[in-house]
Amino acid sequence: LRILITNDDGIDSPGLQALQSVASRFGEPVVVAPDVDRSGVSQAITLTRPLRVRRRRRPGLPPGDWFAVEGGTPTDCVYLGLHHVLAGELPDLVLSGINPGPNLGWDVLYSGTAAGAREGVLQGVPSVAFSLVSGGKGYPFDDILDWVERVVQMTIQEPPPELSFYNVNLPNPLVGPIRGIRSTRLGHRYYSKEVVARTDPRGAEYLWIGGRDVYMPDIPGSDCNAIRDGLVSVTPLNCDATCTNALRQMTDWNVESDHD
Ligand code: MN
């Protein structure tokens, strides 16, 4: 099996090495990842700056093909991985992650981890994104590898339908034993709306955005609930973001003249 691996946390992320080690059980993975942490860039593609792909050979990295893209986003990495590093011979799978932290509910709109998988789908390859929820207990990647392997195995048996991919969140086994796997829909996540204002050494104000506190309403069948129930959550996500509910109501928007 040929597997392309990327992430949004950068080439040095332990989660990337964990995913590479699982992929090694299935075949020869090729890793193409950002040189630094690009979390939160979603589907950004770099069109205004040059990119450089550098082979990484150094002690500490597991054996295999490791490439860092200087200044690259996850989307850049998948694009260059497929059309430059692998030179047009499409792999069987694109795997993205393992992100240290959840990508639940609306997180997936901001997530570079999810975007790595979405880009794989848009380029015609079945894709999966993986994230590990901390729950305040850190990120024991070594303890979840067998669950990741099970999801990869199930993906090979039942790939996501056309133009969709699997977004996978794993509960933290240090919070409680992982009880199984559940297919889910996106839940809702409300972050506290914090803006932290500070002053730089020259007296000018700077800001950090993003709240620490999250509220997740109880929605049966959601990814958030699965994590709370100690289950691996697998959410199929569609690249087609059309709102079919609205479209059904929008009949009176249709105006077409009879002549050119
Ligand atoms: Mn990340």
Residues whose N, C-alpha, C, O or C-beta is under 5 A from the ligand:
A	BS01	MN	D8 D9 S39 N99
